[in-house]
Amino acid sequence: MSVFWVFMKKSSSQFLMFGVTELLQHVGQNIRTARIRRNLTILELANRIHVDERTISRLEKGDTSINFKNLVTVLMVLGLEDSVFDLANPNTDELGKALELQKQPKRVRKMDKLSDDF
């Protein structure tokens, strides 16, 4: 099982798990690569999703304050919306499946026939 470390960011009201920044940076780099492969400038992509150029730039740098709606909209414009369905997909959640199996009873008892009498 993984161990997660939590640390404080600039504001004491914001906490980030260890590794979040790196994951967002990796996603941002992937989005930048997809944008460039489609010959889109930051301005063109920003105009398509109705945001400021700085929002796209921050997204591509992995800024932790980016709105999830903007991320999904960018993925849709780039034709990568199917990747959203893989996020937290219960069919690929091996840990979740294992934990669920542990909760199941070792043996199942036969139930008595239920009556329709009320």
Residue pairs with C-beta under 8 A, 6 or more apart in sequence:
1 95
4 17
4 18
4 19
5 17
5 18
6 15
6 16
6 17
6 18
7 15
7 16
7 18
8 14
8 15
9 15
9 16
9 64
16 64
20 64
21 62
21 64
22 62
23 62
24 62
24 63
24 64
24 66
25 61
25 62
26 62
27 62
27 71
28 59
28 60
28 61
28 62
28 63
29 60
29 62
31 59
31 60
31 74
31 75
31 78
32 60
34 78
34 80
35 42
35 45
35 56
35 60
35 78
38 78
40 48
42 53
42 56
42 57
42 60
43 53
45 56
45 74
45 77
45 78
46 52
46 53
46 55
46 56
48 77
49 70
49 73
49 74
49 77
51 70
55 66
55 70
56 74
58 65
58 66
59 66
59 70
59 71
59 74
72 81
72 84
75 81
75 83
75 84
86 92
90 96
